[in-house]
Amino acid sequence: MTAYADFIDRIDAILTIPGTSVTGDFTNARAGYEHLVDLLVEEHHTTQAKLNQAVATGDAKLIRGALAAHLLADLGSRDYDARNETERATLATLRLAYRATADANYQAVATHYNNTAKTLLDDVAAVDISARPEDVISGTAKARTAWEYAPTHAQAVAVASALLHDAAVLAGAQLHHTTHEQVTDQRVALTLDPSTIGIRELWALWDQDEPHRAGRFGALAAVGLKLHAANLDDFAPQRRPKPYETHYIPSGHGHAPVQLDPEDPKSYAQIA
């Protein structure tokens, strides 16, 4: 997939959300490039048909003209350098034009994310979404419904989080932290408030060593984390925890290793 196609796919996904838009300049530039591509493909087929028809007439002058038109169209259809250059130029134009609505679009996508997350949070408020089926069956209809649909609602939150990420990037937000291991790590601070949980527990839930039945967002919601889109004006990415440290303390006739946690100052009492 080219950079242009990837960009257009992201924009089209964002535009499925109510309240999002692009400017007339964006629409015109996109339509112009797509028209050019159509011409390069369709014109080649059209001139071939006309050449075939001219040959059938036996008219040398008509054949010559049809051949010249077809050769020109064929040359254009195979001029990938020109097409690629036009695609790059159009992409630059579209990126610039999108800036006019990028912030408003992020706000619309953030509202969509928050509404989607609320459905999952309502499930968590109604029932233990990680409970065994046999422990839920005797509960209320509301609890059973919440338990049943929690994985579906969590998946919807995951999809909305990806869209929120794209909208934030296209709005110019700097989401990366040097400790991040994957692009999806950028969504942590973007999609939830981590202030009520320890950093190691936060990332353990995010990384899902033991998969939750409602995925990472279900696991995060289940421990009381607030799922809410970040305000980009004061956004700061969430770092991963610092690695554990190994120290050696006197033990018998030698030394024994102890693991210390830089995220927990109390752990250093072992070597004080």
Legacy VTK file of the C-alpha trace (Angstrom):
# vtk DataFile Version 3.0
C-alpha trace
ASCII
DATASET POLYDATA
POINTS 272 float
0.000 0.000 0.000
1.359 3.409 -0.930
1.580 6.312 1.491
-1.224 7.998 -0.440
-3.523 4.975 -0.212
-2.769 4.535 3.512
-3.522 8.198 4.176
-6.799 8.055 2.259
-7.859 4.892 4.105
-7.264 6.621 7.447
-9.191 9.703 6.381
-12.105 7.653 5.059
-12.307 5.763 8.364
-12.354 9.037 10.310
-15.052 10.442 8.034
-17.405 7.617 9.045
-17.747 9.331 12.437
-20.537 11.927 12.772
-19.232 15.476 13.009
-16.064 14.925 10.971
-15.354 16.681 7.687
-12.765 17.803 5.148
-12.515 21.080 3.251
-13.433 21.756 -0.363
-9.728 22.058 -1.181
-9.190 18.540 0.162
-12.105 17.134 -1.804
-11.005 18.840 -5.025
-7.393 17.645 -4.806
-8.458 14.094 -4.079
-11.014 14.075 -6.891
-8.461 15.514 -9.315
-5.892 12.829 -8.643
-8.449 10.037 -8.802
-9.708 11.447 -12.112
-6.157 11.422 -13.468
-5.703 7.773 -12.521
-9.011 6.877 -14.135
-8.004 8.692 -17.301
-4.670 6.932 -17.524
-6.346 3.542 -17.271
-9.576 4.150 -19.179
-8.030 6.256 -21.928
-5.691 3.412 -22.811
-8.611 1.013 -23.248
-10.628 3.609 -25.188
-7.872 4.386 -27.695
-7.273 0.678 -28.240
-10.907 0.223 -29.189
-10.759 3.214 -31.528
-7.599 1.850 -33.143
-9.333 -1.475 -33.724
-12.254 0.302 -35.351
-9.962 2.408 -37.559
-8.101 -0.652 -38.808
-11.411 -2.221 -39.809
-12.154 0.755 -42.108
-8.925 0.371 -44.075
-8.512 4.172 -44.054
-4.768 4.874 -43.681
-5.267 8.429 -42.411
-7.790 7.308 -39.815
-5.535 4.470 -38.737
-2.561 6.804 -38.396
-4.500 9.199 -36.174
-5.931 6.405 -34.012
-2.484 4.853 -33.647
-0.941 8.169 -32.579
-3.662 8.664 -29.958
-3.237 5.123 -28.683
0.538 5.364 -28.445
0.218 8.602 -26.482
-2.301 7.021 -24.122
-0.123 3.943 -23.759
2.874 6.093 -22.924
0.882 7.936 -20.294
-0.409 4.703 -18.740
3.154 3.434 -18.318
4.724 6.695 -17.130
4.948 5.595 -13.499
7.476 8.274 -12.613
5.026 11.018 -13.552
2.158 9.277 -11.777
4.219 8.725 -8.627
5.361 12.330 -8.606
1.778 13.537 -8.978
0.702 11.181 -6.189
3.385 12.539 -3.856
2.451 16.125 -4.675
-1.241 15.397 -4.164
-0.547 13.723 -0.816
1.339 16.807 0.359
-1.578 18.989 -0.735
-4.080 16.763 1.064
-2.072 16.711 4.296
-1.943 20.503 4.281
-5.652 20.821 3.483
-6.618 18.350 6.207
-5.084 20.540 8.908
-8.067 22.887 8.662
-10.411 20.260 10.117
-7.951 18.000 11.971
-8.612 19.371 15.476
-12.382 19.341 15.086
-12.231 15.832 13.667
-10.209 14.636 16.651
-12.848 16.040 18.989
-15.585 14.223 17.068
-13.644 10.946 17.152
-12.912 11.479 20.859
-16.637 11.816 21.527
-17.243 8.621 19.578
-14.541 6.833 21.592
-15.931 8.064 24.909
-19.448 6.952 24.007
-18.150 3.545 22.936
-16.112 3.190 26.125
-19.127 4.118 28.279
-20.951 1.042 27.028
-18.122 -1.161 28.307
-17.902 0.762 31.571
-21.639 0.218 32.050
-21.051 -3.530 31.625
-18.364 -3.439 34.309
-20.684 -1.565 36.645
-23.381 -4.199 36.164
-21.401 -7.412 36.573
-18.001 -8.989 37.045
-17.223 -9.383 33.350
-14.488 -11.942 34.092
-16.805 -14.198 36.096
-17.470 -17.818 35.146
-20.683 -18.452 33.183
-22.108 -20.579 35.968
-21.680 -17.677 38.400
-23.590 -15.295 36.141
-26.481 -17.456 35.022
-28.383 -16.938 38.262
-27.945 -13.176 38.189
-30.278 -10.503 36.879
-31.081 -10.146 33.183
-29.080 -6.917 33.152
-26.043 -8.660 34.618
-26.271 -11.574 32.196
-26.577 -9.225 29.216
-23.638 -7.119 30.383
-21.482 -10.229 30.853
-22.462 -11.622 27.439
-21.787 -8.433 25.489
-18.698 -7.200 27.346
-16.245 -8.832 24.874
-18.117 -7.311 21.923
-18.189 -3.894 23.547
-14.498 -4.172 24.436
-13.660 -4.990 20.828
-15.608 -1.915 19.744
-13.497 0.155 22.163
-10.322 -1.329 20.644
-11.476 -0.357 17.147
-12.419 3.128 18.332
-9.013 3.490 20.013
-7.246 2.817 16.716
-9.368 5.483 15.043
-8.638 7.881 17.900
-4.927 7.226 17.448
-5.090 8.052 13.734
-7.119 11.201 14.374
-4.594 12.335 17.001
-1.607 11.726 14.720
-3.287 13.584 11.862
-3.993 16.444 14.265
-0.255 16.720 14.901
-0.084 15.098 18.344
3.262 13.663 19.459
2.279 10.300 20.934
5.603 8.457 21.012
7.747 7.867 24.084
11.272 6.489 23.822
10.326 3.519 26.022
7.498 2.392 23.764
7.973 -1.004 22.174
5.066 -0.971 19.719
3.005 1.680 17.977
-0.031 0.571 19.978
1.770 1.645 23.172
1.014 5.216 22.108
-2.671 4.605 22.823
-2.235 4.108 26.572
-2.227 7.754 27.627
-4.497 8.617 24.695
-7.358 6.323 25.689
-7.378 6.142 29.493
-6.443 7.869 32.728
-3.598 5.848 34.308
-3.337 7.979 37.441
-5.270 5.557 39.653
-3.082 2.504 39.096
0.582 1.568 39.465
2.669 1.763 36.328
3.634 -1.927 36.359
0.060 -3.070 36.836
-1.049 -0.723 34.077
1.361 -2.161 31.536
0.772 -5.739 32.665
-2.915 -5.287 31.889
-2.085 -3.595 28.592
0.326 -6.333 27.512
-2.125 -9.090 28.493
0.188 -11.939 29.516
-2.964 -13.712 30.679
-5.697 -12.731 28.201
-8.899 -11.352 29.702
-12.149 -12.549 28.130
-12.888 -8.943 27.197
-9.360 -8.126 26.033
-7.081 -5.422 27.350
-9.778 -2.770 27.525
-12.035 -5.116 29.462
-9.207 -5.855 31.885
-8.427 -2.163 32.301
-12.062 -1.220 32.837
-12.525 -4.077 35.321
-9.930 -2.617 37.709
-11.649 0.757 37.691
-9.565 2.652 35.152
-11.375 5.524 33.469
-11.490 5.011 29.704
-11.562 8.501 28.238
-9.977 10.223 25.240
-7.126 12.557 26.119
-7.130 16.299 25.628
-4.381 16.922 23.076
-3.651 20.403 24.423
-1.929 18.963 27.495
-1.130 15.472 26.251
1.921 13.596 27.526
2.715 10.019 26.456
2.774 7.295 29.109
6.212 5.734 29.547
6.781 2.054 30.165
8.133 1.080 33.599
11.840 1.144 34.288
13.512 -2.299 34.223
14.137 -4.128 37.455
17.615 -3.852 38.945
19.654 -6.696 40.387
21.822 -5.969 43.402
23.972 -8.322 45.434
23.903 -8.311 49.201
26.167 -10.184 51.615
24.897 -13.662 52.358
26.867 -16.284 54.253
30.332 -16.458 52.728
29.303 -14.691 49.541
26.581 -12.534 48.054
22.974 -13.222 47.071
21.110 -11.419 44.266
18.033 -9.357 45.117
15.695 -7.774 42.616
14.876 -4.136 43.192
12.084 -2.146 41.578
12.940 1.444 40.579
9.191 2.100 40.497
8.928 1.125 44.194
11.380 3.033 46.411
10.473 0.777 49.340
12.197 -2.137 47.629
15.568 -0.454 48.200
15.154 -0.966 51.946
16.665 -4.414 51.342
20.058 -2.900 50.638
19.887 0.067 52.997
LINES 1 273
272 0 1 2 3 4 5 6 7 8 9 10 11 12 13 14 15 16 17 18 19 20 21 22 23 24 25 26 27 28 29 30 31 32 33 34 35 36 37 38 39 40 41 42 43 44 45 46 47 48 49 50 51 52 53 54 55 56 57 58 59 60 61 62 63 64 65 66 67 68 69 70 71 72 73 74 75 76 77 78 79 80 81 82 83 84 85 86 87 88 89 90 91 92 93 94 95 96 97 98 99 100 101 102 103 104 105 106 107 108 109 110 111 112 113 114 115 116 117 118 119 120 121 122 123 124 125 126 127 128 129 130 131 132 133 134 135 136 137 138 139 140 141 142 143 144 145 146 147 148 149 150 151 152 153 154 155 156 157 158 159 160 161 162 163 164 165 166 167 168 169 170 171 172 173 174 175 176 177 178 179 180 181 182 183 184 185 186 187 188 189 190 191 192 193 194 195 196 197 198 199 200 201 202 203 204 205 206 207 208 209 210 211 212 213 214 215 216 217 218 219 220 221 222 223 224 225 226 227 228 229 230 231 232 233 234 235 236 237 238 239 240 241 242 243 244 245 246 247 248 249 250 251 252 253 254 255 256 257 258 259 260 261 262 263 264 265 266 267 268 269 270 271
